[in-house]
């Protein structure tokens, strides 16, 4: 079993932070903690309308560094009218994310919201513990 298969059991839950009840930010936090040893703070509920300020604050606090192109395990942020509305994790050309409509999905990055502004962010803080091998189940 591939480690990604675990996430097919997610129940998309607005404000969800504990597996298997996760929203898009909960999934990002879960994957980065489990796979890379990065513990991200709670900073917003992606079920709310105004998400721009908390996300901008986290980036401004240098938790993340914007990068010009995606790299494995970077956070993909989607903006509409300048407001952050969705996040996921980039991995090998795909985005790992969860939505209210479809639950967990692994899909080609280019096929998800191609009309929206998309930005990529690398975690710029200190890793908590060594990353887990991508080959591990």
N, C-alpha and C positions, 0 to 999 in steps of 0.2 A: 504494500500500500504506500503510495506517495504521500508525503506530509501534507500536500495541498488538499487531498481527499477529505481530511478531517473537517475542513471548512464547509463542505457540502451539507453539513448538519446544522448550519447556522439558521436560527430563526431571526429574521431581520426584526429588530426591536428598537424603535426610536429611543435614544438615550441608553441603549444597551451597552454594557461594559464588561460583562462576564459571559464567557463562552458557555452555552451556544447562543445566548441572547445578545446580539451585537448589532450596532448600526455601523455606518461606514467608518467613522472615527474609531469606534470600538474595535473593528477589524484591523485597522492600521496599527493601533496600540498592541493588540494581541499578537499579530504577526511579527512586528519589530521586537517585541519582548521575547517571544519564543524562539525566533530564528536568529536574532542579532544581539540579544542581551540588552536591548535599549528599552528603558522604562520611560514612557512619555507621560507627561502630566495630563490630567483631565482639564480641558480648557473650553469645551463648548458642547452643546447638544445639537447634533446635526438635524434634529427634527424642528428646530426653531427657525424663524425667518431671518433674523439678523445674525449672520455668522461671520461677517467680514471683520469686525473689530477683534474678537478673540483670536482668530487665526492670524491676523496681521500683528497682533501683540506678541504672539508666540514666535513668529518669524523675526520681529523686531528685537526680541530678547535673545536672538542668536541661537535659538534651539535648532533652527534649520538654515541652510544656505541654499539660495536658488542656484540651480545649475542649468546650463543651456540645453542639454539633451538628457533624456532619461538614462538611468543606470539601475541595475538590479537593486531592489529594496529601497529605491527612493520613493518619496510620497508624491503622488500625482494629485494636483489640486485643480479643480474645475471652477471657473468663475463665470458668472452671468451678470452683466451690467455692473461689473466691478465687485460683486459679492461672491464670496466663496460659498458653494452650495454642495460640493461633493468631493470626497477624497478616496484614494485607493493606493495600492502598492504596485509598483512596476516590477515585473519579473519576466525576463527573457522574451520581450516583445508583447507581453500581455499585461493587462491590468487585473488585479485581484481586488474585488470590491463587493459590496452588498447593497442592494436597493430594496425599497419597500415593495416593488412590483415583482422582482425576480429572485430575491434572496441572494445567496452567494453566486458570483459569476467569475469565471476566468475567461476573458475574451481579448481579442487583439486590441491593443491600445488605440489604433487608428479608427476602429469601428465604434468607439464609445464617445458620444457627444462631440463629433468632429466640428460642429459649428460653434462650440464654446471656446473661450480662452482657457488654455491648459498650461500649467506651470509645473516645474519639477523641483523638488527640494530634497537635499541630502541632509540627514541628521548631522548636526555640527557639534553636538555635545559629546560627553565622555561615555563610552560603552560601560555598562554595569558589570557584565561578565562575558567570557569568550563566546563568540557566535557558535551556533550549532551547524554542523556540516549540512549542506544541501542534499547530501546523499542519504542522510538519516531518515528513517521512517517516522 
